[in-house]
Amino acid sequence: MSEDKDLLQGRVHKLEGLLEALELEVERAHALMDQWDLPREVTGEDGRPLELSLAGRLERLPESD
C-alpha cells in the first residue's frame, strides 16, 4: 500500500513541476508579446475572443456573462 502511495505522490510532484514550467513559459511569452506590443487576445470570426500566446495554440476564452 505504501508503494502505491509513494508512486502516486511521485506522479503528483512531477505534474506540479510540469505545471509550474508551463506557467513560467506563458509568463515569458506574455512578456515578449508586451515587449513587441502584440495583443494577447483578438476577436474571432464568430465574435468570441481568442487568446494569443507564443507558448501554445490559440484557445477560446470562456464566455463571460
TACORZI-V793658 format. One record per residue. N is the residue number from 0. OMEGA is omega in whole degrees, 0 to 359 (none if undefined). D_CENTER is the distance of its C-alpha to the mean C-alpha in Angstrom with 1 decimal. Layout:
n/omega/d_center
N/OMEGA/D_CENTER
N/OMEGA/D_CENTER
//
This chain:
n/omega/d_center
0/181/34.4
1/179/33.2
2/178/31.9
3/180/29.7
4/178/28.4
5/179/27.8
6/179/26.0
7/179/23.7
8/177/23.1
9/178/22.4
10/179/19.7
11/180/18.1
12/179/18.2
13/180/16.7
14/177/13.7
15/177/13.3
16/178/13.6
17/179/11.0
18/179/8.4
19/178/9.8
20/179/9.8
21/179/6.1
22/178/5.9
23/179/9.0
24/178/8.1
25/178/5.9
26/179/9.0
27/179/11.2
28/179/10.3
29/178/10.7
30/177/13.9
31/179/15.2
32/177/14.7
33/180/16.6
34/182/19.1
35/181/19.8
36/176/20.0
37/178/17.6
38/176/16.3
39/176/12.7
40/176/13.8
41/178/16.9
42/179/19.1
43/181/19.3
44/181/22.8
45/178/23.0
46/179/22.3
47/182/18.9
48/175/16.1
49/178/13.5
50/176/10.4
51/177/10.8
52/174/8.7
53/185/10.5
54/183/7.7
55/183/7.6
56/175/9.7
57/179/10.7
58/176/9.8
59/173/12.2
60/179/11.8
61/179/13.8
62/178/17.4
63/182/19.0
64/none/22.5
//
